[in-house]
Amino acid sequence: QVQLVESGGGLVQPGGSLRLSCAATGSFFTINAMGWYRQSPTKQRELVARITYNGEPQYQNSVKGRFSISRDNAKNTVYLQMSSLEPEDTATYYCYADIYTDQLQLYWGQGTQVTVSS
């Protein structure tokens, strides 16, 4: 089976930084695109960032210039470096990965809470 394990969430003050990690474990051949969604009680799920296998990133406009997505293919891990955090960034962050086992399928992490508050 394939599992995505997230870490790095927590409580941070406005203007602070956090780095989220998401590592894929289990049996699979390759990982294609990876990325991050977020969801909170006050807003619907939205795509925060995604990154291709070759490292080409895309960002939600509200985080552009503040967040940076990256990946380490040797470690099967995607990262989200978050800087200049704002209260509006408060949400549960879910990583995803498009993984090839016997076929291409989307897998999701368990979610990690990010709270930005003074």
C-alpha positions in Angstrom: 0.0 0.0 0.0 1.0 3.6 -0.5 0.8 6.2 2.3 1.6 9.9 2.4 2.9 11.1 5.8 2.8 14.8 6.6 4.6 16.8 9.2 5.6 20.3 10.1 2.4 22.0 11.1 1.9 24.0 14.2 1.1 27.4 15.8 3.0 30.4 14.5 2.7 34.2 14.9 1.9 36.4 12.0 5.0 37.0 9.9 6.5 33.7 11.0 7.6 30.7 9.0 6.9 27.0 8.8 8.0 24.2 6.6 5.7 21.3 5.8 6.9 17.9 4.6 5.1 15.0 3.0 6.8 11.7 2.3 5.4 8.9 0.3 6.0 5.4 1.6 5.0 1.9 0.4 5.3 0.1 -2.9 5.2 2.2 -6.1 7.1 2.8 -9.3 7.1 6.6 -9.7 5.6 9.8 -8.4 4.4 12.4 -10.9 3.0 15.7 -9.7 2.8 16.5 -6.0 1.2 19.4 -4.2 -0.7 20.9 -1.3 -4.3 21.8 -0.7 -5.7 23.6 2.3 -9.2 23.7 3.9 -10.6 25.6 6.9 -14.1 26.1 8.4 -14.3 29.5 6.7 -13.3 28.5 3.2 -13.6 25.7 0.8 -10.7 23.5 -0.2 -8.2 25.3 -2.4 -5.1 24.3 -4.2 -2.1 26.1 -2.6 0.7 24.9 -4.8 1.8 22.0 -7.0 5.0 20.8 -8.6 5.8 18.6 -11.5 8.3 15.7 -11.5 10.8 18.0 -13.1 10.4 20.7 -10.5 8.1 23.2 -12.2 6.0 25.0 -9.6 2.6 26.6 -9.7 1.0 28.7 -6.9 -2.2 30.1 -5.7 -2.1 33.9 -6.2 -2.7 34.5 -2.5 0.6 32.7 -1.5 2.7 33.7 -4.5 6.0 35.3 -3.3 5.5 33.9 0.3 5.4 30.2 -0.2 7.8 27.9 -2.0 7.2 24.3 -3.0 10.0 21.9 -3.7 10.6 18.2 -3.9 13.3 15.6 -3.4 12.7 12.7 -5.7 15.3 10.6 -4.1 13.4 10.8 -0.8 9.9 10.8 -2.4 9.1 13.9 -0.5 7.5 17.3 -1.2 8.0 20.4 0.9 6.1 23.6 1.4 8.2 26.4 2.8 5.8 29.1 4.2 7.1 32.5 5.1 5.4 35.8 6.0 2.4 33.8 7.3 -0.9 35.6 7.7 -4.0 34.7 9.8 -5.7 33.9 6.5 -3.3 31.1 6.0 -4.8 29.2 8.9 -6.1 25.9 7.7 -5.6 22.2 7.5 -3.0 21.4 4.8 -3.2 18.2 2.8 -0.5 17.0 0.5 -1.3 14.9 -2.5 0.7 12.9 -5.0 -0.1 11.3 -8.3 1.6 8.0 -8.0 2.1 5.2 -10.4 1.8 1.7 -9.0 -0.1 -0.6 -11.4 -1.7 2.7 -12.7 -1.7 6.4 -12.0 -3.7 7.3 -8.9 -4.1 10.2 -6.6 -3.1 9.7 -2.9 -3.7 12.1 0.0 -1.9 12.8 3.3 -3.7 12.8 6.6 -3.6 16.6 7.0 -1.6 18.9 9.2 -2.9 21.9 11.1 -1.4 25.3 10.5 -2.6 28.1 12.8 -1.3 31.7 12.4 -2.3 33.8 15.4 -0.8 36.3 17.8 
